[in-house]
């Protein structure tokens, strides 16, 4: 099997994995940037539903910061994994190509 056939074996190329990592990182920034501060500033009648909407801004902010951070970290980790795996694959392949022919 030639080195270029590896993506056919695994059905995904390193470029595709890197694109996924980039997407996760970009979307993590988007999710982390969602702003719910306007909900806490809302004013109006005293229904329990309205009070719940006002109160959920902190929970919504915490959730989006957590999810956004997780997406960003997953993207970074996937990028690191891909680079490391590619380097390890090259090193292993090089060790075989350096063997003396028989």
N, CA, C and O atoms as CSV, one atom per row, in Angstrom:
chain,resi,resn,atom,element,x,y,z
A,1,UNK,N,N,0.852,-1.182,0.000
A,1,UNK,CA,C,0.000,0.000,0.000
A,1,UNK,C,C,0.895,1.242,0.000
A,1,UNK,O,O,1.786,1.359,0.841
A,2,UNK,N,N,0.677,2.128,-0.895
A,2,UNK,CA,C,1.448,3.364,-0.987
A,2,UNK,C,C,0.985,4.339,0.090
A,2,UNK,O,O,-0.177,4.292,0.496
A,3,UNK,N,N,1.874,5.232,0.568
A,3,UNK,CA,C,1.497,6.193,1.612
A,3,UNK,C,C,0.260,7.021,1.264
A,3,UNK,O,O,-0.491,7.397,2.164
A,4,UNK,N,N,0.032,7.310,-0.005
A,4,UNK,CA,C,-1.131,8.118,-0.385
A,4,UNK,C,C,-2.442,7.352,-0.264
A,4,UNK,O,O,-3.516,7.951,-0.309
A,5,UNK,N,N,-2.363,6.033,-0.111
A,5,UNK,CA,C,-3.570,5.221,0.013
A,5,UNK,C,C,-4.116,5.195,1.436
A,5,UNK,O,O,-5.186,4.632,1.671
A,6,UNK,N,N,-3.411,5.786,2.380
A,6,UNK,CA,C,-3.825,5.744,3.781
A,6,UNK,C,C,-5.205,6.348,3.970
A,6,UNK,O,O,-6.020,5.791,4.707
A,7,UNK,N,N,-5.488,7.463,3.330
A,7,UNK,CA,C,-6.800,8.093,3.511
A,7,UNK,C,C,-7.920,7.188,3.014
A,7,UNK,O,O,-9.028,7.227,3.551
A,8,UNK,N,N,-7.651,6.381,2.005
A,8,UNK,CA,C,-8.668,5.452,1.523
A,8,UNK,C,C,-8.926,4.360,2.556
A,8,UNK,O,O,-10.056,3.891,2.695
A,9,UNK,N,N,-7.894,3.957,3.272
A,9,UNK,CA,C,-8.056,2.939,4.297
A,9,UNK,C,C,-8.918,3.453,5.440
A,9,UNK,O,O,-9.811,2.749,5.911
A,10,UNK,N,N,-8.660,4.655,5.880
A,10,UNK,CA,C,-9.366,5.214,7.025
A,10,UNK,C,C,-10.558,6.077,6.632
A,10,UNK,O,O,-11.312,6.515,7.501
A,11,UNK,N,N,-10.736,6.324,5.372
A,11,UNK,CA,C,-11.864,7.098,4.842
A,11,UNK,C,C,-11.907,8.546,5.308
A,11,UNK,O,O,-12.952,9.191,5.229
A,12,UNK,N,N,-10.803,9.051,5.783
A,12,UNK,CA,C,-10.731,10.468,6.148
A,12,UNK,C,C,-9.277,10.905,6.010
A,12,UNK,O,O,-8.361,10.188,6.414
A,13,UNK,N,N,-9.081,12.065,5.448
A,13,UNK,CA,C,-7.721,12.557,5.246
A,13,UNK,C,C,-7.337,13.486,6.393
A,13,UNK,O,O,-8.211,14.028,7.071
A,14,UNK,N,N,-6.045,13.674,6.613
A,14,UNK,CA,C,-5.619,14.630,7.628
A,14,UNK,C,C,-6.185,16.034,7.375
A,14,UNK,O,O,-6.483,16.764,8.321
A,15,UNK,N,N,-6.330,16.406,6.107
A,15,UNK,CA,C,-6.897,17.730,5.794
A,15,UNK,C,C,-8.349,17.825,6.266
A,15,UNK,O,O,-8.785,18.868,6.753
A,16,UNK,N,N,-9.087,16.734,6.117
A,16,UNK,CA,C,-10.480,16.729,6.581
A,16,UNK,C,C,-10.550,16.834,8.105
A,16,UNK,O,O,-11.417,17.519,8.648
A,17,UNK,N,N,-9.639,16.156,8.782
A,17,UNK,CA,C,-9.606,16.226,10.245
A,17,UNK,C,C,-9.246,17.642,10.687
A,17,UNK,O,O,-9.838,18.172,11.627
A,18,UNK,N,N,-8.280,18.251,10.010
A,18,UNK,CA,C,-7.889,19.625,10.350
A,18,UNK,C,C,-9.039,20.593,10.087
A,18,UNK,O,O,-9.225,21.547,10.842
A,19,UNK,N,N,-9.805,20.363,9.037
A,19,UNK,CA,C,-10.966,21.211,8.756
A,19,UNK,C,C,-11.999,21.076,9.866
A,19,UNK,O,O,-12.608,22.066,10.273
A,20,UNK,N,N,-12.198,19.866,10.354
A,20,UNK,CA,C,-13.119,19.654,11.471
A,20,UNK,C,C,-12.618,20.376,12.712
A,20,UNK,O,O,-13.397,21.022,13.413
A,21,UNK,N,N,-11.332,20.271,12.985
A,21,UNK,CA,C,-10.748,20.956,14.141
A,21,UNK,C,C,-10.953,22.464,14.034
A,21,UNK,O,O,-11.312,23.116,15.015
A,22,UNK,N,N,-10.727,23.011,12.858
A,22,UNK,CA,C,-10.918,24.455,12.651
A,22,UNK,C,C,-12.370,24.855,12.857
A,22,UNK,O,O,-12.655,25.887,13.465
A,23,UNK,N,N,-13.287,24.041,12.351
A,23,UNK,CA,C,-14.712,24.335,12.515
A,23,UNK,C,C,-15.090,24.327,13.986
A,23,UNK,O,O,-15.799,25.221,14.450
A,24,UNK,N,N,-14.627,23.333,14.718
A,24,UNK,CA,C,-14.941,23.276,16.154
A,24,UNK,C,C,-14.399,24.505,16.867
A,24,UNK,O,O,-15.085,25.091,17.704
A,25,UNK,N,N,-13.170,24.898,16.540
A,25,UNK,CA,C,-12.589,26.076,17.184
A,25,UNK,C,C,-13.381,27.337,16.835
A,25,UNK,O,O,-13.683,28.142,17.716
A,26,UNK,N,N,-13.712,27.510,15.578
A,26,UNK,CA,C,-14.475,28.692,15.157
A,26,UNK,C,C,-15.842,28.731,15.822
A,26,UNK,O,O,-16.270,29.779,16.305
A,27,UNK,N,N,-16.527,27.601,15.849
A,27,UNK,CA,C,-17.856,27.567,16.453
A,27,UNK,C,C,-17.783,27.744,17.964
A,27,UNK,O,O,-18.704,28.292,18.569
A,28,UNK,N,N,-16.706,27.289,18.571
A,28,UNK,CA,C,-16.506,27.525,20.001
A,28,UNK,C,C,-16.437,29.005,20.311
A,28,UNK,O,O,-17.002,29.465,21.303
A,29,UNK,N,N,-15.750,29.750,19.467
A,29,UNK,CA,C,-15.666,31.207,19.638
A,29,UNK,C,C,-17.045,31.834,19.475
A,29,UNK,O,O,-17.419,32.722,20.242
A,30,UNK,N,N,-17.802,31.378,18.480
A,30,UNK,CA,C,-19.149,31.913,18.240
A,30,UNK,C,C,-20.054,31.642,19.440
A,30,UNK,O,O,-20.720,32.546,19.942
A,31,UNK,N,N,-20.070,30.389,19.892
A,31,UNK,CA,C,-20.935,30.029,21.021
A,31,UNK,C,C,-20.516,30.789,22.271
A,31,UNK,O,O,-21.365,31.291,23.008
A,32,UNK,N,N,-19.230,30.876,22.509
A,32,UNK,CA,C,-18.725,31.578,23.691
A,32,UNK,C,C,-19.071,33.065,23.654
A,32,UNK,O,O,-19.177,33.703,24.701
A,33,UNK,N,N,-19.244,33.608,22.474
A,33,UNK,CA,C,-19.536,35.033,22.331
A,33,UNK,C,C,-21.005,35.400,22.436
A,33,UNK,O,O,-21.348,36.581,22.380
A,34,UNK,N,N,-21.882,34.413,22.587
A,34,UNK,CA,C,-23.310,34.728,22.711
A,34,UNK,C,C,-23.540,35.572,23.958
A,34,UNK,O,O,-22.978,35.297,25.018
A,35,UNK,N,N,-24.358,36.582,23.824
A,35,UNK,CA,C,-24.572,37.543,24.914
A,35,UNK,C,C,-26.011,37.465,25.414
A,35,UNK,O,O,-26.961,37.676,24.661
A,36,UNK,N,N,-26.144,37.163,26.677
A,36,UNK,CA,C,-27.463,37.077,27.299
A,36,UNK,C,C,-27.681,38.184,28.322
A,36,UNK,O,O,-28.640,38.136,29.092
A,37,UNK,N,N,-26.811,39.167,28.336
A,37,UNK,CA,C,-26.905,40.217,29.356
A,37,UNK,C,C,-28.202,41.005,29.251
A,37,UNK,O,O,-28.701,41.511,30.256
A,38,UNK,N,N,-28.745,41.113,28.061
A,38,UNK,CA,C,-30.003,41.839,27.893
A,38,UNK,C,C,-31.155,41.206,28.647
A,38,UNK,O,O,-32.086,41.897,29.060
A,39,UNK,N,N,-31.098,39.908,28.827
A,39,UNK,CA,C,-32.168,39.226,29.555
A,39,UNK,C,C,-32.224,39.686,31.009
A,39,UNK,O,O,-33.310,39.843,31.566
A,40,UNK,N,N,-31.078,39.900,31.621
A,40,UNK,CA,C,-31.031,40.313,33.023
A,40,UNK,C,C,-31.511,41.745,33.201
A,40,UNK,O,O,-31.937,42.126,34.291
A,41,UNK,N,N,-31.448,42.531,32.154
A,41,UNK,CA,C,-31.844,43.944,32.229
A,41,UNK,C,C,-33.317,44.158,31.905
A,41,UNK,O,O,-33.826,45.273,32.024
A,42,UNK,N,N,-33.990,43.113,31.502
A,42,UNK,CA,C,-35.403,43.255,31.121
A,42,UNK,C,C,-36.242,43.642,32.335
A,42,UNK,O,O,-35.968,43.232,33.463
A,43,UNK,N,N,-37.251,44.427,32.073
A,43,UNK,CA,C,-38.157,44.817,33.159
A,43,UNK,C,C,-39.586,44.675,32.659
A,43,UNK,O,O,-39.861,44.750,31.461
A,44,UNK,N,N,-40.465,44.473,33.588
A,44,UNK,CA,C,-41.854,44.318,33.188
A,44,UNK,C,C,-42.683,43.731,34.301
A,44,UNK,O,O,-42.283,43.717,35.465
A,45,UNK,N,N,-43.853,43.245,33.916
A,45,UNK,CA,C,-44.812,42.710,34.880
A,45,UNK,C,C,-44.249,41.555,35.680
A,45,UNK,O,O,-43.241,40.958,35.302
A,46,UNK,N,N,-44.889,41.248,36.764
A,46,UNK,CA,C,-44.364,40.293,37.736
A,46,UNK,C,C,-44.813,38.863,37.578
A,46,UNK,O,O,-45.129,38.225,38.582
A,47,UNK,N,N,-44.861,38.327,36.388
A,47,UNK,CA,C,-45.221,36.916,36.243
A,47,UNK,C,C,-44.021,36.028,36.564
A,47,UNK,O,O,-42.873,36.458,36.448
A,48,UNK,N,N,-44.290,34.807,36.962
A,48,UNK,CA,C,-43.199,33.868,37.265
A,48,UNK,C,C,-42.403,33.532,36.003
A,48,UNK,O,O,-41.188,33.340,36.064
A,49,UNK,N,N,-43.077,33.464,34.880
A,49,UNK,CA,C,-42.393,33.172,33.624
A,49,UNK,C,C,-41.409,34.278,33.287
A,49,UNK,O,O,-40.267,34.007,32.914
A,50,UNK,N,N,-41.847,35.520,33.416
A,50,UNK,CA,C,-40.972,36.654,33.133
A,50,UNK,C,C,-39.787,36.652,34.097
A,50,UNK,O,O,-38.651,36.885,33.684
A,51,UNK,N,N,-40.047,36.391,35.375
A,51,UNK,CA,C,-38.967,36.350,36.369
A,51,UNK,C,C,-37.962,35.243,36.027
A,51,UNK,O,O,-36.757,35.421,36.205
A,52,UNK,N,N,-38.452,34.117,35.541
A,52,UNK,CA,C,-37.559,33.016,35.166
A,52,UNK,C,C,-36.679,33.395,33.981
A,52,UNK,O,O,-35.499,33.048,33.945
A,53,UNK,N,N,-37.250,34.103,33.015
A,53,UNK,CA,C,-36.471,34.548,31.855
A,53,UNK,C,C,-35.359,35.493,32.294
A,53,UNK,O,O,-34.219,35.375,31.845
A,54,UNK,N,N,-35.696,36.423,33.170
A,54,UNK,CA,C,-34.697,37.371,33.673
A,54,UNK,C,C,-33.600,36.615,34.423
A,54,UNK,O,O,-32.417,36.916,34.264
A,55,UNK,N,N,-33.988,35.643,35.232
A,55,UNK,CA,C,-33.023,34.922,36.060
A,55,UNK,C,C,-32.139,33.967,35.262
A,55,UNK,O,O,-31.059,33.606,35.730
A,56,UNK,N,N,-32.559,33.555,34.092
A,56,UNK,CA,C,-31.782,32.532,33.370
A,56,UNK,C,C,-30.584,33.104,32.623
A,56,UNK,O,O,-29.838,32.336,32.015
A,57,UNK,N,N,-30.369,34.393,32.638
A,57,UNK,CA,C,-29.235,34.941,31.889
A,57,UNK,C,C,-27.906,34.422,32.417
A,57,UNK,O,O,-26.999,34.147,31.631
A,58,UNK,N,N,-27.774,34.282,33.721
A,58,UNK,CA,C,-26.519,33.774,34.288
A,58,UNK,C,C,-26.312,32.318,33.877
A,58,UNK,O,O,-25.216,31.930,33.471
A,59,UNK,N,N,-27.367,31.519,33.985
A,59,UNK,CA,C,-27.254,30.109,33.598
A,59,UNK,C,C,-26.948,29.973,32.106
A,59,UNK,O,O,-26.135,29.137,31.713
A,60,UNK,N,N,-27.589,30.783,31.287
A,60,UNK,CA,C,-27.346,30.728,29.842
A,60,UNK,C,C,-25.911,31.128,29.523
A,60,UNK,O,O,-25.262,30.505,28.682
A,61,UNK,N,N,-25.418,32.157,30.186
A,61,UNK,CA,C,-24.035,32.597,29.980
A,61,UNK,C,C,-23.065,31.500,30.407
A,61,UNK,O,O,-22.117,31.193,29.685
A,62,UNK,N,N,-23.301,30.912,31.574
A,62,UNK,CA,C,-22.425,29.835,32.049
A,62,UNK,C,C,-22.430,28.650,31.084
A,62,UNK,O,O,-21.382,28.074,30.792
A,63,UNK,N,N,-23.601,28.297,30.598
A,63,UNK,CA,C,-23.708,27.161,29.675
A,63,UNK,C,C,-22.973,27.433,28.367
A,63,UNK,O,O,-22.229,26.578,27.888
A,64,UNK,N,N,-23.173,28.607,27.787
A,64,UNK,CA,C,-22.522,28.890,26.503
A,64,UNK,C,C,-21.013,29.043,26.663
A,64,UNK,O,O,-20.257,28.665,25.768
A,65,UNK,N,N,-20.567,29.589,27.787
A,65,UNK,CA,C,-19.125,29.673,28.016
A,65,UNK,C,C,-18.527,28.274,28.147
A,65,UNK,O,O,-17.441,28.007,27.630
A,66,UNK,N,N,-19.237,27.386,28.837
A,66,UNK,CA,C,-18.763,26.014,28.999
A,66,UNK,C,C,-18.741,25.276,27.661
A,66,UNK,O,O,-17.748,24.632,27.321
A,67,UNK,N,N,-19.820,25.368,26.913
A,67,UNK,CA,C,-19.907,24.678,25.620
A,67,UNK,C,C,-18.912,25.280,24.628
A,67,UNK,O,O,-18.238,24.548,23.903
A,68,UNK,N,N,-18.820,26.605,24.595
A,68,UNK,CA,C,-17.868,27.256,23.696
A,68,UNK,C,C,-16.436,26.879,24.024
A,68,UNK,O,O,-15.631,26.613,23.132
A,69,UNK,N,N,-16.125,26.858,25.318
A,69,UNK,CA,C,-14.784,26.455,25.742
A,69,UNK,C,C,-14.484,25.015,25.378
A,69,UNK,O,O,-13.372,24.681,24.970
A,70,UNK,N,N,-15.489,24.167,25.531
A,70,UNK,CA,C,-15.310,22.751,25.204
A,70,UNK,C,C,-15.059,22.571,23.710
A,70,UNK,O,O,-14.166,21.818,23.321
A,71,UNK,N,N,-15.829,23.247,22.874
A,71,UNK,CA,C,-15.628,23.146,21.426
A,71,UNK,C,C,-14.235,23.626,21.026
A,71,UNK,O,O,-13.563,22.996,20.210
A,72,UNK,N,N,-13.813,24.742,21.605
A,72,UNK,CA,C,-12.490,25.286,21.297
A,72,UNK,C,C,-11.401,24.298,21.709
A,72,UNK,O,O,-10.465,24.042,20.951
A,73,UNK,N,N,-11.530,23.748,22.911
A,73,UNK,CA,C,-10.547,22.785,23.404
A,73,UNK,C,C,-10.546,21.510,22.567
A,73,UNK,O,O,-9.482,20.976,22.254
A,74,UNK,N,N,-11.729,21.020,22.201
A,74,UNK,CA,C,-11.798,19.839,21.336
A,74,UNK,C,C,-11.091,20.091,20.009
A,74,UNK,O,O,-10.367,19.229,19.512
A,75,UNK,N,N,-11.302,21.271,19.439
A,75,UNK,CA,C,-10.637,21.615,18.186
A,75,UNK,C,C,-9.129,21.649,18.328
A,75,UNK,O,O,-8.403,21.139,17.474
A,76,UNK,N,N,-8.656,22.256,19.418
A,76,UNK,CA,C,-7.215,22.317,19.664
A,76,UNK,C,C,-6.637,20.917,19.849
A,76,UNK,O,O,-5.583,20.591,19.303
A,77,UNK,N,N,-7.344,20.095,20.627
A,77,UNK,CA,C,-6.863,18.730,20.873
A,77,UNK,C,C,-6.863,17.891,19.597
A,77,UNK,O,O,-5.938,17.113,19.369
A,78,UNK,N,N,-7.879,18.042,18.779
A,78,UNK,CA,C,-7.940,17.299,17.522
A,78,UNK,C,C,-6.819,17.735,16.586
A,78,UNK,O,O,-6.210,16.907,15.909
A,79,UNK,N,N,-6.551,19.030,16.552
A,79,UNK,CA,C,-5.453,19.554,15.731
A,79,UNK,C,C,-4.116,18.959,16.210
A,79,UNK,O,O,-3.314,18.495,15.400
A,80,UNK,N,N,-3.887,18.977,17.524
A,80,UNK,CA,C,-2.654,18.422,18.089
A,80,UNK,C,C,-2.539,16.934,17.786
A,80,UNK,O,O,-1.473,16.453,17.402
A,81,UNK,N,N,-3.640,16.207,17.959
A,81,UNK,CA,C,-3.650,14.772,17.665
A,81,UNK,C,C,-3.277,14.514,16.208
A,81,UNK,O,O,-2.479,13.623,15.918
A,82,UNK,N,N,-3.846,15.285,15.303
A,82,UNK,CA,C,-3.599,15.076,13.878
A,82,UNK,C,C,-2.143,15.336,13.530
A,82,UNK,O,O,-1.523,14.555,12.808
A,83,UNK,N,N,-1.599,16.431,14.041
A,83,UNK,CA,C,-0.195,16.760,13.765
A,83,UNK,C,C,0.715,15.681,14.340
A,83,UNK,O,O,1.626,15.203,13.665
A,84,UNK,N,N,0.463,15.301,15.589
A,84,UNK,CA,C,1.289,14.290,16.245
A,84,UNK,C,C,1.185,12.944,15.530
A,84,UNK,O,O,2.194,12.273,15.314
A,85,UNK,N,N,-0.027,12.556,15.166
A,85,UNK,CA,C,-0.223,11.280,14.461
A,85,UNK,C,C,0.497,11.280,13.120
A,85,UNK,O,O,1.137,10.296,12.751
A,86,UNK,N,N,0.388,12.385,12.395
A,86,UNK,CA,C,1.054,12.475,11.087
A,86,UNK,C,C,2.565,12.385,11.245
A,86,UNK,O,O,3.234,11.707,10.465
A,87,UNK,N,N,3.106,13.070,12.258
A,87,UNK,CA,C,4.548,13.014,12.499
A,87,UNK,C,C,4.977,11.601,12.878
A,87,UNK,O,O,5.986,11.098,12.384
A,88,UNK,N,N,4.206,10.965,13.753
A,88,UNK,CA,C,4.534,9.592,14.158
A,88,UNK,C,C,4.442,8.631,12.977
A,88,UNK,O,O,5.273,7.733,12.838
A,89,UNK,N,N,3.444,8.815,12.135
A,89,UNK,CA,C,3.307,7.965,10.951
A,89,UNK,C,C,4.502,8.132,10.020
A,89,UNK,O,O,5.033,7.155,9.493
A,90,UNK,N,N,4.923,9.390,9.824
A,90,UNK,CA,C,6.083,9.639,8.956
A,90,UNK,C,C,7.342,9.005,9.545
A,90,UNK,O,O,8.134,8.398,8.824
A,91,UNK,N,N,7.520,9.146,10.850
A,91,UNK,CA,C,8.696,8.574,11.503
A,91,UNK,C,C,8.704,7.055,11.363
A,91,UNK,O,O,9.734,6.458,11.051
A,92,UNK,N,N,7.561,6.442,11.595
A,92,UNK,CA,C,7.471,4.984,11.458
A,92,UNK,C,C,7.717,4.558,10.016
A,92,UNK,O,O,8.442,3.593,9.771
A,93,UNK,N,N,7.130,5.258,9.073
A,93,UNK,CA,C,7.321,4.923,7.659
A,93,UNK,C,C,8.780,5.090,7.259
A,93,UNK,O,O,9.326,4.263,6.528
A,94,UNK,N,N,9.414,6.164,7.739
A,94,UNK,CA,C,10.825,6.391,7.417
A,94,UNK,C,C,11.702,5.253,7.936
A,94,UNK,O,O,12.662,4.858,7.275
A,95,UNK,N,N,11.378,4.729,9.111
A,95,UNK,CA,C,12.190,3.639,9.660
A,95,UNK,C,C,12.112,2.395,8.771
A,95,UNK,O,O,13.082,1.644,8.670
A,96,UNK,N,N,10.979,2.180,8.138
A,96,UNK,CA,C,10.858,1.044,7.218
A,96,UNK,C,C,11.584,1.306,5.902
A,96,UNK,O,O,12.195,0.398,5.338
A,97,UNK,N,N,11.522,2.526,5.417
A,97,UNK,CA,C,12.179,2.817,4.135
A,97,UNK,C,C,13.700,2.816,4.268
A,97,UNK,O,O,14.411,2.652,3.277
A,98,UNK,N,N,14.200,2.999,5.490
A,98,UNK,CA,C,15.653,2.978,5.705
A,98,UNK,C,C,16.207,1.555,5.804
A,98,UNK,O,O,17.424,1.370,5.818
A,99,UNK,N,N,15.344,0.562,5.872
A,99,UNK,CA,C,15.825,-0.819,5.942
A,99,UNK,C,C,16.573,-1.175,4.662
A,99,UNK,O,O,16.201,-0.757,3.565
A,100,UNK,N,N,17.616,-1.942,4.828
A,100,UNK,CA,C,18.397,-2.387,3.675
A,100,UNK,C,C,17.553,-3.359,2.856
A,100,UNK,O,O,16.926,-4.260,3.414
A,101,UNK,N,N,17.533,-3.179,1.532
A,101,UNK,CA,C,16.810,-4.139,0.697
A,101,UNK,C,C,17.488,-5.511,0.746
A,101,UNK,O,O,18.700,-5.613,0.931
A,102,UNK,N,N,16.696,-6.540,0.581
A,102,UNK,CA,C,17.270,-7.906,0.570
A,102,UNK,C,C,16.955,-8.582,-0.721
A,102,UNK,O,O,17.345,-9.731,-0.927
